[in-house]
Amino acid sequence: MPDISVLSFEAAFAELEQIIVRLDAGDLALDESVTLYERGRALSERCQTLLDSAELRVSRLSENGDMQAL
């Protein structure tokens, strides 16, 4: 599995979706479920961090007048 800290938003989100599908299926051993859950939480945090960063960049652009009204 790739290091979460280098994943793009799209890659992290796609992997998170796959984990959710696998966990929802309910046919995993407990250890595997816990491991996938932990990775899913980390992927979710990565996605949120990237979204927060993008939001901050857009806000800064708006404040500086570098962006036309959306």
C-alpha positions in Angstrom: 0.0 0.0 0.0 1.3 3.5 -0.9 2.2 5.9 1.8 -0.9 8.0 2.6 1.0 11.2 2.9 1.9 11.2 -0.8 -1.5 10.3 -2.2 -3.5 12.9 -4.1 -7.0 13.6 -3.0 -8.4 11.5 -5.8 -6.2 8.5 -5.1 -6.9 8.7 -1.3 -10.7 9.0 -1.9 -10.7 6.1 -4.4 -8.9 3.9 -1.9 -11.2 5.0 0.9 -14.2 4.0 -1.2 -12.7 0.6 -1.9 -12.2 0.1 1.9 -15.8 1.0 2.6 -17.1 -1.5 0.1 -14.9 -4.2 1.6 -15.9 -3.4 5.2 -19.6 -3.2 4.2 -19.4 -6.7 2.7 -18.7 -8.0 6.2 -16.8 -11.1 5.1 -13.4 -10.1 6.6 -11.6 -11.5 9.6 -11.6 -9.2 12.6 -7.9 -8.3 12.3 -8.3 -7.4 8.7 -11.4 -5.3 9.4 -9.5 -3.4 12.1 -6.5 -2.8 9.8 -8.7 -1.6 7.0 -10.7 0.6 9.4 -7.5 2.2 10.6 -6.3 2.8 7.0 -9.7 4.2 6.2 -9.5 6.7 9.0 -6.0 7.8 7.9 -7.3 8.2 4.3 -10.2 10.2 5.5 -7.9 12.5 7.4 -5.7 12.9 4.4 -8.7 13.9 2.2 -9.8 16.4 4.8 -6.4 17.9 5.0 -6.2 18.3 1.3 -9.7 19.8 1.1 -8.8 22.3 3.9 -5.7 23.3 2.1 -7.6 23.8 -1.2 -10.2 25.9 0.7 -7.5 28.0 2.3 -5.8 28.6 -1.1 -9.1 29.7 -2.7 -9.9 32.0 0.3 -6.5 33.6 0.0 -7.0 34.2 -3.8 -10.4 35.7 -3.1 -9.0 38.0 -0.4 -6.2 39.2 -2.7 -8.6 39.9 -5.5 -6.7 37.5 -7.7 -9.9 35.6 -8.5 -13.1 36.8 -10.2 -16.4 36.1 -8.4 -17.4 32.5 -8.5 
